[in-house]
């Protein structure tokens, strides 16, 4: 087909209209769509670029609206390629609303959005011409109930963003640099953007993947101007650059919508009609609502599933329990995190009125996908949901061999007798990847219980088990309590099956320095800061809990199973290795044993059994297990005792999975530092919002204030609350750069408050003077004062007006200055009246004029003194602000020190307990090695308890304050480069 107009502007109304013929062409596309859209200024060669992608010479016309070209995909035969070419926007802004809507349609329809510009002057200025990106969060929402997180949620559904910078002088070094950085756009930006709403910042915040491709002139002679015709020879460098761009652009995933649904032409056509209709009525675009409606209207949409090249429809996850032998095992074909019967977004119970916390999930969903032959991948829908939880999270993960009943225990923790995590009833593994269920915590108010059900380890049908170790490592990294589930007894076979624990140091590292797994100098104490509590659940237990003729507890049974074997032979080392790892990495251990829950014939339908159909002893054991988890599992924390929220847990998951996908080893320290950057930046924004909210409650009533101290007290109250909000959320701001940024932002807020107060005072004073002088102005206009003795009459009236003015309350701090300016503006009139007063001699006139000048000078001096006093008060307030920052920082550091010492104390107690056990069992060499770790912890405690531990941080804040508070004199050395870059 040739390109046709898809969306055209209606000149008479300024709205947009969809071409029914083009919709018909789209609806004829039954395969998944790969949609590339181009947008940019006029005359930059957008259409030529798309023609090159199409590989068919000239195709797109230079016409208004959005044009579509549907083609077979050149490299993916199971997909259709859809190219969208939009009219260029002018140098001078035209109809901004129409252009903004066209841009929005490009964003919502495409899987790859190409922004095409020429290289003219500062390239970043070309990027900042894309001002329409600012309108996206206002025009489009993902979830109606999550509008406060809309920008973040948008980043999970928007397309890849590709900036094509054209007519760049050929530069092999530049091409090599772009190749080395993977064409990452962020690495090419000159500096972080100071303004949050700048187009560059919006692009970085909203689009999840951002690339930059540079092109020289396509003309063989290197000249600029009109693009070459199809018959012309293209520049060799341009051809190479175009090849790299095509390889990237055409290899992206198919077009998806909310819920990671792959769409076909029918869905896209209906989706377009809905969006254009909403835009024509100036209504916001609610993506989840549109996608849910469209799915309900047409059951034949191929929506909600990854592209399945086998052509088989992906079944429900729970379907395996009812599957007959002749039905192919769904787990072996394709693991699908989204189910046909599920809505576009996870079903949530409603949140309590007046809270910003999302409600509970009514059913689990896949968080980390592990599809056969593919890398681990985060489900963006689940990630967005997890990150919408702002409460602290208690994270309970369960791991173990496949088909051991892990999911059943989690369902009981969720207080669900039926439904929830799918159990399955065959010998085949059922859970794939890591599934998540977020629920209100049954014991801890204002906490969310996050249950993570992991893929069964050691599935013989899976073939490739390389991801098993990563699944286990992720369960350790993300949880605050790790439940290991096994069958039978704790014996050598069970411990050998838990070999993943012996590989943890190869798949997780603590420190960022170095490469590979465990770094030199990293002892088990470093891992303990991150690792969860450990619970071993032994299922179908048939033994008696007895040892040497005496009854023992479940915990004693576990510890007996973890005893080491003397000797240094290879056999002894292999025997001891898993035991040593469990003892070192999980000193906080607990064990529960469970008998078989029901008769053998009833086990396949365990999910359907009522409570009275289960073995009473099993029910009692499950109740004790749940009670222990609910009562003792602590919120997920990171080193220093900082409590993790759902949003933070999502960011940690994203960091770890991205690292694994890159082929590197997840580093806990790096993940925490990356999380700190995100949280600290958010803490600054939250603190500023608190300041503005506090100020808004009082400022309308209080302005103008009668004095600067009164205004500064108002600022100080709001600043105190803002700092409390910041301190509650920030962590690892070791260089105090984020606190410095907040000081800078609040100083700007204060300056704006000054301005508003002065303006309110000036406006009120001017209005009062105009009202009081109205009669005098009438008399001046009627020449009443231009008579003998008129000057004295004028003086008396003016003085009376001044006295009445000073009696009016609520004028604010500009009262004298405005009065002075007003009297000075009337001085020419006064001199005219004086000079025409025939009742006065020349000497009397000269004396009166001199007196007037003296009075004017005196008033100016008073105004100047007032300004100097106000300046001094403002400088003193900066010192007060610094002291308040210092006080709250010191309180936070004291609290952090207390938590850190508690953390160190627990680790030391655990190490001492382990050392005692080793000595009791006769392993003196191992106990001596443990003594070194204990001594290291003691030395760390001594350092933490020194005054310098806090004083150095307070000194750093002084350095920062001298930079961000104008007029504040502090130490100038050691100013952090990051702070300079962020603020200036």
Secondary structure by P-SEA (a helix, b strand, c coil): ccccccccccccccbbbbcaaaaaaaaacccccbbbbbbbccccaaaaaaaaaacccccccccccbbbbbbcccccccbbbbbbbbccccccccaaaaaaaaaaaaaaaccbbbbbbcccccaaaaaaccccccccccccccccccccaaaaaaaacccbbbbbbccccccaaaaaaaaaacccccccccccccccccaaaaaaacccbbbbbbbccccccccccccccccccccaaaaaaaaaaaaaaaacccccccccccccaaaaaaaaaaaaaaaaacccccaaaaaaaaaaacccccccccccccccccccccccccccccccccccccccccccccccccccccccccccccccccbbbbcbbbccccccccaaaaaaaaaacccccbbbbbbcccccaaaaaaaaaacccccccccccccccccccbbbbbccccccccbbbbbbbbccccccccccccaaaaaaaaaaacccbbbbbbcccccaaaaaaaccccccccccccccccccccccccccccccccccbbbbbbcccccccccccccccaaaaaaaaacccccccaaaaaaaaaaaaaaaaccbbbbbbbcccccccccccccccccccccaaaaaaaaaaaaaaacccccccccccccccaaaaaaaaaaaaaaaaacccccaaaaaaaaaaaaaaaaaaaaaaaaaaaaaaccccccccccaaaaaaaaaaaaaaaaaaaaacccccccaaaaaaaaaaaaaaaaaaaaaaaaaaaaaaaaaaaaaaaaaaaaaaaccccccaaaaaaaaaaaaaaaaaaaccccccaaaaaaaaaaaaaaaaaaaaaaacccccaaaaaaaaaaaaaaaaaaaaaaaaaaaaaaaaaaaaaaaaaaaaaaaaaaaaaaaaaaaaaaaaaaaaaaaaaaaaaaaacaaaaaaaaaaaaaaaaaaaaaaacccaaaaaaaaaaaaaaccccccccccccccaaaaaacc
